[in-house]
Amino acid sequence: MKKVRVTFYPTGEAVEAERGKTLLEIAKEAGIFIASICGGDGICGRCRVIIKGGEVEAAPTTLLTREEVQRGYTLACQTKVLGDVEVLIPPESRAEGAQILIDEDAQRFRALYAASEEEALFRHDPLVKKLYLELPPPSLQDNLADQERLYREIRRYIPALPMQTGLKVLQSLPKLLRASGWKVTVTLGRRGGTVELIQVEPGDRAGQNFGLAVDVGTSTVVAHLVDLSTSRTIDAEACYNSQMPFGEEVTRRIIYAEREGLKPLNEAIVGDINNLISALISRNKAELSDVTALCCAGNTTMLHFLLGLDPTRIRKSPYIPAATAPPPVRAAEVGIKINPRGLLYTMPSIGSWVGGDTTAGILATGLYQTRRLTMFIDIGTNGEIVLGNRDWLLTCSTSAGPAFEGSGVKCGMKASRGAIERVEISPDGYLRYKTIGDAKPKGLCGSGLIDAVAGLFAAGYIDRSGQLLPDSSPRVRERDGQLEFVLVPAGRTETGKEIVLTQRDIENLLRAKAAIFAGAKILLKSMGLDFQDIEQLLIAGGFGNYLDREKAIMIGLIPDIPLERVRFVGNTSIIGAKMALLSEEAYARAYEISKSVTYYDLITYPYYYDEFISAKFLPHTDLSLFPTVTKRLGLEARV
Amino acid sequence: MKKVRVTFYPTGEAVEAERGKTLLEIAKEAGIFIASICGGDGICGRCRVIIKGGEVEAAPTTLLTREEVQRGYTLACQTKVLGDVEVLIPPESRAEGAQILIDEDAQRFRALYAASEEEALFRHDPLVKKLYLELPPPSLQDNLADQERLYREIRRYIPALPMQTGLKVLQSLPKLLRASGWKVTVTLGRRGGTVELIQVEPGDRAGQNFGLAVDVGTSTVVAHLVDLSTSRTIDAEACYNSQMPFGEEVTRRIIYAEREGLKPLNEAIVGDINNLISALISRNKAELSDVTALCCAGNTTMLHFLLGLDPTRIRKSPYIPAATAPPPVRAAEVGIKINPRGLLYTMPSIGSWVGGDTTAGILATGLYQTRRLTMFIDIGTNGEIVLGNRDWLLTCSTSAGPAFEGSGVKCGMKASRGAIERVEISPDGYLRYKTIGDAKPKGLCGSGLIDAVAGLFAAGYIDRSGQLLPDSSPRVRERDGQLEFVLVPAGRTETGKEIVLTQRDIENLLRAKAAIFAGAKILLKSMGLDFQDIEQLLIAGGFGNYLDREKAIMIGLIPDIPLERVRFVGNTSIIGAKMALLSEEAYARAYEISKSVTYYDLITYPYYYDEFISAKFLPHTDLSLFPTVTKRLGLEARV
């Protein structure tokens, strides 16, 4: 095979590649990020690059304008390299912040969903679907009324459920059917036991049907725009939850709502989702009226805020939500701006503190049907833990705080461009790091924080209680009355300010990891099981793509089990929400899951606090729980 | 048994009666009208009379105030006569206009519904029901969410169907449940395959649930206020349909809607229903918010106008309505003022010209389950005819015009106080009549018109084509270029104007009866049957309570069959609507009926016009169809 040389700008990184491969394949192999959601099918149009020189062969595409093609634009996935080539990756296709994670979640979903389609797990059957129908015009022999004629045709596709039509739609029917020559597209939404005829449009618009899967996180809100007719993810967008000023943790926000009412919190999250939708719509030149559904996953309280349901009793004994499985409502009724008759679905919650995001996670990972004893940990502002297999499932929630999402940490940031996502401290004290997008460092995201604390611990700069040891390293210093560790000096950062890890940051992380570990331990204990019984440990979360399993074990965030049993599964909240959005079967399954999982309320568990305190040590007070860490770091000797 | 003497004022009519009987029983036996809906159960409070003197024994009642009792008021049905008594029937309890018919329809319903309850035909299970629930308060052991806790309790009563709750109701739930001490009344409405939780009220309000059955007639609108918790008819009210100025017949109004839009027609009928509701509510001191449902029957076009559906294609080939079975909608969406979340149901139609009123009629008469070959004729502005039995049913509609409802006739009037409802002309030309309420005559209602024409025909004042014969009677005269017959001279009428029957009036009646008879004949013919095969002939209509079957046969309105086979069944439209309102089973049965009846479109039947022309003669061109009339009046000899 003949080799060619491909140089990627603006970095100027040059790689050798096989002639005939696509630019996207070559970039991927070289670890150079080019945005892509569809995985190389030439559909998402995200992998736009500019050919600066050299011989390529590009398949025709409608995703670029004539003008753009003239300016050298091409889709990396549709462009084969025939000789040496120079390529510019324009800013919009570069690794930009949270975009990387989102794109990877989109691809992760694609892999999962495709796999499940092969196995016929969930039929592609969106909660809101469009059907193009050609009706036989009425005659004296076939004189069925307009509504009944339409129903007859719909019944060929959806035979079983009762139909319901809104009065406005019914009123518009006679004129519309005739003006369209009896060729119409109906939009059908699933509402409880009924199929609602939401909309009738003239002509064939079956291909113009979009939906949104939304992960309503306590700290971060992520939205994926999905083509409901093909199940493709078109684009994705994320933002911080604007409720942050009302409190970083769920409990604080509930207290705020108790005092000031839930309106500001409701408006904040509705505004966030509307902003995400509006960005996705304008960027992809879609019509808002073609967005007919959204499916939201989130913890129970976030879903309450979203729907305007009073969450104040969630935090007071006996901890009762207004609803765990709210009905689908018209999105407009909540203030979400999509098609005015479009529907808003929420993933059903399991209990007051284990929400629809966990249900989505169980759905997305197939936890409900695995034979192997599995532990699932969704690391976010809350850490939800699920234990079990296809026969039984047990769940609890722990309050981790926002440290893993880069909040509550002095130099913390979201997992976006410039965030340090990996840290290595070699035995001789030399520190290396890697940032997202290989940009100049701006701060520390969740995975970087885990790495950093693990590194400090391994290097002996902090003791088992997490205390920085003043004389252990020249990087340890005191500022404003507390110790801190300098990760990156000011001259090397994007902002010109140094990036440090404070004693308080470390304590925040230890509290977070201790909360999760204690929860995991109690779940196991309640079933008379041990960490070594776990056959599969799934780590979910939007806190960073990269998770060094070894370091997560080292700090005692996850149990000391063989690495091959640990798998990072990404943002399962949005993956599960998307599955439900795209399949009524999946949505129905989510409901069954939410009803069948046993909810274990740690607040009522008397020994939780003891377990939490024990888990605040590195890796744990009880070293016998972490034999490999103990051995590797020689902890028995370190007192 | 000791006899006593009871004198009723203001007429002074005195009757002998058995001691111990109630005043209502005594009045009924004597043919003296006292208003009553409940049939003597002491519930409706309508039969208020004033004891002027004599010994009575009255059961205590809450329906009269202390002050009223002191003034001598008592309920006629709860008052036993112990000696000679003088009683004043106050104006509100006297026979007032349409009230008589309404009261009788209410009693007719009561008889039918009671009968069917005994036979367990339709379970009492209103379309919208209230349930009083006492929920177990949540605890750590029973920590179900509020909505799910409520559903669990509702499921004890309604196990099968999926539930749906509006967002507003769900939002109000947490506060309301706690404020009420977990004792609430839920309002549940049936919508397609779903049960909607319409409303939650604190405390026990299960007894405060009212509905309306409405007959949306082309000429007359009748509403019954029903206690949904007990199935009692509380009160009734009627008015002319305000769409009259847009055309007396359905077709004229459709043409108006084509030209000017359907809004004025929609507003007219909605306004009528609102006026009826408001009168019923204020008279019975009920709360509008406790009216949770209404069920409307009417012809297909009237239901279109009510729901704001375009009816213009109903009158143009191939005659297609917008919908035959419109879904239940929120009454407020149509502009009907009841509880803002209350539901409006319509009886499903059979075809373009056979509406929900006929479906209601089939339901009310049990026609769908009779073994006997039955013909059902609903005489109104349209004459709908149904033929069949439990194995098959065939229906058609004929355009009779409003003559039977007192419209389109010079001295015609609604069947209300002062309307001549019976006319007898003796062979010597002596004319006797009876008015509703025995008041001074004001005009002629439908049944009086039939009697009068039959009388003129029998006396030989009109010939077989309905022409008045100038010299046959001194009462026949010419005015304004046409012949007319003087029924009541000016001095004896309420208005001081004479009551006459014009040549045009007679022709209108003949057209109306010919239309109906022709339709009946064609239905029979299409099945290879004859009039003599009819085992049961049911005549429905709100056109008058009294129908002289013999005279209806004499003019050829109904076929010449033995009188004992003919039965007047009242306003079956409202009776059927009420059955559906009070029983989901009945509503479901109505839907099945509407789907199973074969609709026969006379407009497409080539010989209809010939049949119509033949039927315009008295009693018919073909005398062999009317053997007893022919024999009795010696028609063979009369040329």
Interface residues (C-beta under 8 A of the other chain):
Chain A: P138 S139 L140 N143 L144 A145 D146 Q147 E148 L161 P162 M163 Q164 T165 G166 L167 L170 Q171 L173 P174 K175 R191 G192 G193 T194 L307 G308 L309 D310 T312 R313 S317 P318 Y319 I320 P321 A322 A323 T324 A325 P326 P327 V329 E333 V334 S349 G351 S352 Y599 D601 T604
Chain B: P138 S139 L140 N143 L144 A145 D146 Q147 E148 L161 P162 M163 Q164 T165 G166 L167 L170 Q171 L173 P174 K175 R191 G192 G193 T194 L307 G308 L309 D310 T312 R313 S317 P318 Y319 I320 P321 A322 A323 T324 A325 P326 P327 V329 E333 V334 S349 G351 S352 Y599 D601 T604
